[in-house]
Amino acid sequence: MANLNVTIPKLKLNDGKSMPMLGYGTGTAWYKKDNDSKTDQAAIDAVKSAIKLGYTHLDCAESYGTETELGTAIKESGVPREELFVTTKVSKDNINDIAGAIQRSLEKLQLDYVDLYLIHQPWFTVSEAELQKAWADMEAVQASGLAKSIGVSNYLPSHLTAILKTAKVKPVCNQIEFHPYLQHPELLEFHKQNGIATTGYAPLTAATKAKPGPVDDYVGRLTKKYAVSENEIYLRWCIDQDIVPVTTSAKEQRLSDYLRAVTFKLTPREIKEINELGSQKHFRGFWSKRFKEDDRS
């Protein structure tokens, strides 16, 4: 692989396994609408570029429609399977057939197992019993060996509390939208108390569709101090808080630049300043209809 001098750190999960702390996602940039089944060669090429650069944490989902492309890219990359950390997610449409859903995902991915399997969202039900049933099905998938680790995405403390009441296996992580304008302090504290890792999607929102904002000037000064872009500052801000950012790009140079996020560290004071400035604005880029506007958890 390229970038041999760059080593992406790993986060130890509550089941003893480890997750690379910078992920490449195949959602936003490559998401297919209207059940488009046409193979996207550009997506395949982008994933291959990411793997070549040194990204080993590869994130997809049933609902993105990109599992086939990711599987092809993995196969064509020539990188040994054991060197990769592959995540996919079961959608609410298949929540009653999790065992079948992962089999279909694995066929598209051309893999025997995924490293991490997530329930994509909790809004398939308002029933605590159904949340618990779905989690029990996830535990069965893990026991079968088709997923090394299991977790959730977009869960709030109420959803996590429900499944923890009956869980035999704790979720290793909760993947949530995370950036300076959506910091989830109460949810992160719940994660910490229960040994659940946090993975963050849309980590660059403050540099993109949430602009302008109160963190802009301060982060601009940090880019000069560390000789990196604001994107790398936001990725590092996640990593320094033990949060695993999952980002994406179709541009190889930009992906290469993102790797600079693992070459420096922000100071505790700088992290605190970004936190405080970010808390002055609330912005949610995804699932906004599912949350109240004043709900930051």
LUMVEX-720961 format. One record per residue (C-alpha): residue number from 1; residue in three letters; chain; x, y negated, z. Coordinates in Angstrom, 2 decimals, decimal comma. Layout:
REM residues N
     i    aa   ch         x         y         z
   NUM   ALA    A         X         Y         Z
...
This chain:
REM residues 297
     i    aa   ch         x         y         z
     1   MET    A      0,00      0,00      0,00
     2   ALA    A      0,96     -3,63     -0,42
     3   ASN    A      1,61     -6,03      2,47
     4   LEU    A      3,72     -3,47      4,28
     5   ASN    A      4,83     -6,14      6,74
     6   VAL    A      1,25     -6,75      7,86
     7   THR    A     -0,22     -4,34     10,37
     8   ILE    A     -3,89     -4,75     11,19
     9   PRO    A     -4,32     -4,12     14,93
    10   LYS    A     -6,83     -1,57     16,18
    11   LEU    A     -9,49     -1,76     18,86
    12   LYS    A     -9,97      1,22     21,15
    13   LEU    A    -13,61      2,34     21,25
    14   ASN    A    -15,46      3,86     24,19
    15   ASP    A    -15,25      7,35     22,65
    16   GLY    A    -11,46      7,23     22,45
    17   LYS    A    -11,27      6,51     18,72
    18   SER    A     -9,87      3,29     17,27
    19   MET    A    -11,23      0,78     14,74
    20   PRO    A     -9,06     -1,51     12,56
    21   MET    A     -9,75     -5,07     13,66
    22   LEU    A    -10,30     -6,56     10,20
    23   GLY    A    -12,89     -5,00      7,93
    24   TYR    A    -13,72     -5,33      4,25
    25   GLY    A    -17,46     -5,44      3,64
    26   THR    A    -19,40     -4,47      0,53
    27   GLY    A    -22,63     -6,22      1,44
    28   THR    A    -22,95     -9,93      0,73
    29   ALA    A    -20,83    -10,15     -2,41
    30   TRP    A    -22,02     -6,89     -3,93
    31   TYR    A    -25,52     -6,41     -2,57
    32   LYS    A    -27,86     -4,95     -5,18
    33   LYS    A    -31,42     -6,20     -5,42
    34   ASP    A    -34,51     -4,30     -6,51
    35   ASN    A    -32,92     -0,87     -6,16
    36   ASP    A    -30,50     -1,51     -9,02
    37   SER    A    -28,83      1,84     -9,69
    38   LYS    A    -26,35      0,57    -12,27
    39   THR    A    -22,75      1,13    -11,23
    40   ASP    A    -20,94     -2,15    -10,53
    41   GLN    A    -17,40     -1,79    -11,83
    42   ALA    A    -16,45     -5,17    -10,38
    43   ALA    A    -17,33     -3,89     -6,92
    44   ILE    A    -15,22     -0,77     -7,46
    45   ASP    A    -12,26     -2,87     -8,58
    46   ALA    A    -12,63     -5,24     -5,63
    47   VAL    A    -12,62     -2,41     -3,09
    48   LYS    A     -9,58     -0,87     -4,77
    49   SER    A     -7,82     -4,23     -4,51
    50   ALA    A     -8,70     -4,46     -0,83
    51   ILE    A     -7,37     -0,96     -0,17
    52   LYS    A     -4,18     -1,74     -2,11
    53   LEU    A     -3,63     -4,84      0,00
    54   GLY    A     -3,90     -2,82      3,21
    55   TYR    A     -7,55     -2,98      4,24
    56   THR    A     -8,43      0,40      5,72
    57   HIS    A    -11,68     -0,54      7,49
    58   LEU    A    -14,35     -0,36      4,76
    59   ASP    A    -17,94     -1,29      5,59
    60   CYS    A    -21,08     -0,51      3,60
    61   ALA    A    -24,73      0,36      4,16
    62   GLU    A    -27,49      2,36      2,59
    63   SER    A    -29,43     -0,84      1,92
    64   TYR    A    -26,54     -2,61      0,17
    65   GLY    A    -26,69     -0,15     -2,70
    66   THR    A    -22,89      0,01     -2,82
    67   GLU    A    -22,08      3,42     -1,36
    68   THR    A    -21,45      4,91     -4,80
    69   GLU    A    -19,02      2,12     -5,68
    70   LEU    A    -17,20      2,44     -2,38
    71   GLY    A    -16,90      6,18     -2,79
    72   THR    A    -15,50      5,83     -6,29
    73   ALA    A    -13,02      3,21     -5,16
    74   ILE    A    -11,82      5,39     -2,28
    75   LYS    A    -11,37      8,34     -4,59
    76   GLU    A     -9,51      6,32     -7,23
    77   SER    A     -7,32      4,53     -4,67
    78   GLY    A     -5,37      7,69     -3,95
    79   VAL    A     -5,15      6,75     -0,26
    80   PRO    A     -5,53      9,78      2,04
    81   ARG    A     -8,96      9,96      3,65
    82   GLU    A     -7,51     10,08      7,17
    83   GLU    A     -5,92      6,65      6,66
    84   LEU    A     -9,30      5,00      6,08
    85   PHE    A    -12,06      3,97      8,48
    86   VAL    A    -15,38      4,10      6,63
    87   THR    A    -18,64      2,70      8,02
    88   THR    A    -22,14      3,00      6,62
    89   LYS    A    -25,61      2,33      8,03
    90   VAL    A    -29,03      3,92      7,94
    91   SER    A    -31,84      1,55      6,95
    92   LYS    A    -35,21      1,22      8,66
    93   ASP    A    -36,84      2,94      5,66
    94   ASN    A    -35,09      6,20      6,54
    95   ILE    A    -35,07      5,92     10,31
    96   ASN    A    -37,31      8,98     10,59
    97   ASP    A    -34,88     11,08      8,56
    98   ILE    A    -31,45     10,09      9,86
    99   ALA    A    -30,08     13,59      9,26
   100   GLY    A    -31,13     13,45      5,61
   101   ALA    A    -30,04      9,83      5,21
   102   ILE    A    -26,45     10,49      6,19
   103   GLN    A    -26,28     13,48      3,87
   104   ARG    A    -27,40     11,29      0,97
   105   SER    A    -24,92      8,58      1,95
   106   LEU    A    -22,07     11,08      2,12
   107   GLU    A    -22,93     12,38     -1,35
   108   LYS    A    -22,70      8,86     -2,76
   109   LEU    A    -19,50      8,18     -0,84
   110   GLN    A    -18,03     11,53     -1,95
   111   LEU    A    -16,95     12,10      1,65
   112   ASP    A    -17,37     14,87      4,21
   113   TYR    A    -17,85     12,41      7,06
   114   VAL    A    -17,91      8,72      7,93
   115   ASP    A    -15,87      7,26     10,75
   116   LEU    A    -18,78      5,14     11,95
   117   TYR    A    -22,51      5,44     11,36
   118   LEU    A    -24,82      2,63     12,44
   119   ILE    A    -28,54      2,03     12,75
   120   HIS    A    -28,78     -1,09     10,60
   121   GLN    A    -31,48     -2,92     12,54
   122   PRO    A    -33,84     -2,31     15,48
   123   TRP    A    -36,99     -3,73     13,88
   124   PHE    A    -38,36     -0,40     12,71
   125   THR    A    -40,39     -0,32     15,92
   126   VAL    A    -41,40     -2,16     19,06
   127   SER    A    -41,60      1,14     20,92
   128   GLU    A    -38,90      1,98     23,46
   129   ALA    A    -39,57      5,68     22,90
   130   GLU    A    -38,98      5,35     19,15
   131   LEU    A    -35,73      3,47     19,71
   132   GLN    A    -34,64      6,31     21,98
   133   LYS    A    -35,72      8,98     19,46
   134   ALA    A    -33,70      7,34     16,68
   135   TRP    A    -30,65      7,21     18,93
   136   ALA    A    -31,04     10,88     19,82
   137   ASP    A    -31,05     11,62     16,08
   138   MET    A    -27,83      9,64     15,75
   139   GLU    A    -26,28     11,70     18,55
   140   ALA    A    -27,23     14,85     16,64
   141   VAL    A    -25,50     13,50     13,52
   142   GLN    A    -22,34     12,88     15,53
   143   ALA    A    -22,51     16,33     17,09
   144   SER    A    -22,71     17,83     13,60
   145   GLY    A    -19,43     16,17     12,66
   146   LEU    A    -20,87     14,05      9,85
   147   ALA    A    -20,05     10,86     11,76
   148   LYS    A    -17,04     10,55     14,04
   149   SER    A    -18,56      7,61     15,97
   150   ILE    A    -22,05      6,12     16,15
   151   GLY    A    -23,35      2,65     16,88
   152   VAL    A    -25,94      0,04     16,07
   153   SER    A    -26,31     -3,29     14,29
   154   ASN    A    -28,38     -6,41     15,01
   155   TYR    A    -29,47     -5,04     18,42
   156   LEU    A    -30,33     -7,36     21,29
   157   PRO    A    -29,88     -6,54     24,99
   158   SER    A    -33,48     -5,31     25,21
   159   HIS    A    -32,90     -2,77     22,42
   160   LEU    A    -29,61     -1,62     23,91
   161   THR    A    -31,13     -1,31     27,37
   162   ALA    A    -33,84      0,93     25,97
   163   ILE    A    -31,48      3,41     24,32
   164   LEU    A    -29,00      3,44     27,20
   165   LYS    A    -31,74      4,77     29,49
   166   THR    A    -31,71      8,13     27,72
   167   ALA    A    -28,45      8,11     25,74
   168   LYS    A    -26,03     11,00     26,12
   169   VAL    A    -23,52      9,03     24,04
   170   LYS    A    -23,13      5,26     24,26
   171   PRO    A    -23,02      3,23     21,04
   172   VAL    A    -19,38      2,47     20,32
   173   CYS    A    -20,30     -0,91     18,84
   174   ASN    A    -23,01     -3,35     17,86
   175   GLN    A    -22,43     -5,14     14,55
   176   ILE    A    -23,91     -8,63     14,68
   177   GLU    A    -23,68    -11,95     12,88
   178   PHE    A    -20,87    -13,75     14,67
   179   HIS    A    -19,20    -17,12     14,16
   180   PRO    A    -18,69    -20,32     16,18
   181   TYR    A    -22,30    -21,40     15,62
   182   LEU    A    -23,72    -18,04     16,74
   183   GLN    A    -21,66    -16,82     19,69
   184   HIS    A    -24,21    -14,64     21,59
   185   PRO    A    -22,72    -15,19     25,09
   186   GLU    A    -25,35    -13,10     26,88
   187   LEU    A    -25,20    -10,27     24,36
   188   LEU    A    -21,40    -10,21     24,44
   189   GLU    A    -21,47    -10,04     28,23
   190   PHE    A    -23,88     -7,10     27,98
   191   HIS    A    -21,49     -5,40     25,55
   192   LYS    A    -18,59     -5,97     27,91
   193   GLN    A    -20,45     -4,59     30,92
   194   ASN    A    -21,40     -1,44     29,01
   195   GLY    A    -18,15     -0,82     27,12
   196   ILE    A    -19,71     -1,55     23,73
   197   ALA    A    -17,43     -3,13     21,12
   198   THR    A    -18,57     -6,06     18,99
   199   THR    A    -18,13     -6,18     15,24
   200   GLY    A    -19,02     -9,42     13,51
   201   TYR    A    -20,38     -9,96     10,04
   202   ALA    A    -20,46    -13,39      8,33
   203   PRO    A    -17,45    -14,55     10,42
   204   LEU    A    -16,61    -17,31      7,92
   205   THR    A    -20,02    -18,99      8,08
   206   ALA    A    -18,61    -22,10      9,77
   207   ALA    A    -16,33    -22,58      6,75
   208   THR    A    -19,08    -21,99      4,19
   209   LYS    A    -22,83    -22,49      4,40
   210   ALA    A    -22,89    -23,97      7,91
   211   LYS    A    -20,75    -26,95      6,92
   212   PRO    A    -20,48    -29,69      8,01
   213   GLY    A    -20,22    -29,01     11,70
   214   PRO    A    -18,57    -29,99     14,97
   215   VAL    A    -15,71    -27,48     14,66
   216   ASP    A    -14,49    -28,81     11,29
   217   ASP    A    -12,00    -31,45     12,43
   218   TYR    A    -10,48    -29,36     15,19
   219   VAL    A    -10,07    -26,29     13,00
   220   GLY    A     -8,57    -28,55     10,35
   221   ARG    A     -5,84    -29,51     12,81
   222   LEU    A     -5,22    -25,87     13,62
   223   THR    A     -4,76    -25,01      9,95
   224   LYS    A     -1,87    -27,45      9,85
   225   LYS    A     -0,35    -26,10     13,05
   226   TYR    A     -0,42    -22,49     11,89
   227   ALA    A     -0,05    -23,10      8,12
   228   VAL    A     -3,14    -21,04      7,29
   229   SER    A     -6,61    -21,78      5,92
   230   GLU    A     -9,71    -22,35      8,03
   231   ASN    A    -10,88    -18,87      7,01
   232   GLU    A     -7,89    -17,32      8,72
   233   ILE    A     -8,50    -19,44     11,82
   234   TYR    A    -12,05    -18,12     12,09
   235   LEU    A    -10,95    -14,52     11,56
   236   ARG    A     -8,23    -14,90     14,19
   237   TRP    A    -10,70    -16,52     16,59
   238   CYS    A    -12,73    -13,31     16,39
   239   ILE    A     -9,76    -10,98     16,77
   240   ASP    A     -8,39    -12,89     19,76
   241   GLN    A    -11,70    -12,27     21,51
   242   ASP    A    -11,60     -8,51     20,72
   243   ILE    A    -14,33     -8,94     18,12
   244   VAL    A    -13,81     -7,13     14,81
   245   PRO    A    -14,64     -9,40     11,86
   246   VAL    A    -15,97     -7,86      8,66
   247   THR    A    -15,53    -10,13      5,67
   248   THR    A    -15,48     -9,87      1,90
   249   SER    A    -14,32    -11,49     -1,31
   250   ALA    A    -14,10    -10,65     -4,98
   251   LYS    A    -10,78    -12,48     -5,22
   252   GLU    A     -7,62    -10,52     -4,53
   253   GLN    A     -5,63    -13,62     -3,58
   254   ARG    A     -8,22    -14,61     -1,01
   255   LEU    A     -8,20    -11,11      0,48
   256   SER    A     -4,43    -11,28      0,66
   257   ASP    A     -4,66    -14,64      2,42
   258   TYR    A     -7,12    -13,25      4,97
   259   LEU    A     -4,43    -10,85      6,13
   260   ARG    A     -2,51    -13,81      7,52
   261   ALA    A     -5,07    -13,70     10,34
   262   VAL    A     -3,12    -10,85     11,90
   263   THR    A      0,21    -12,71     11,82
   264   PHE    A     -0,46    -15,32     14,53
   265   LYS    A     -2,48    -15,85     17,70
   266   LEU    A     -4,57    -18,74     18,93
   267   THR    A     -3,98    -19,95     22,46
   268   PRO    A     -6,68    -19,46     25,12
   269   ARG    A     -7,21    -23,22     25,12
   270   GLU    A     -7,75    -23,28     21,35
   271   ILE    A    -10,25    -20,43     21,55
   272   LYS    A    -12,12    -22,25     24,32
   273   GLU    A    -12,20    -25,47     22,30
   274   ILE    A    -13,68    -23,72     19,25
   275   ASN    A    -16,22    -22,03     21,53
   276   GLU    A    -17,26    -25,31     23,11
   277   LEU    A    -17,47    -27,22     19,83
   278   GLY    A    -19,32    -24,37     18,15
   279   SER    A    -21,90    -24,25     20,93
   280   GLN    A    -23,02    -27,76     19,93
   281   LYS    A    -24,67    -26,37     16,79
   282   HIS    A    -26,89    -23,34     16,19
   283   PHE    A    -26,89    -21,69     12,77
   284   ARG    A    -28,07    -18,24     11,79
   285   GLY    A    -27,43    -17,14      8,22
   286   PHE    A    -29,16    -13,74      8,29
   287   TRP    A    -32,38    -12,31      9,74
   288   SER    A    -33,52    -15,80     10,72
   289   LYS    A    -37,19    -14,79     10,42
   290   ARG    A    -36,58    -12,09     13,02
   291   PHE    A    -35,29    -14,53     15,60
   292   LYS    A    -36,63    -17,69     17,13
   293   GLU    A    -34,67    -20,75     16,08
   294   ASP    A    -33,60    -21,41     19,66
   295   ASP    A    -32,62    -17,79     20,30
   296   ARG    A    -28,84    -17,59     20,36
   297   SER    A    -28,63    -14,07     21,74
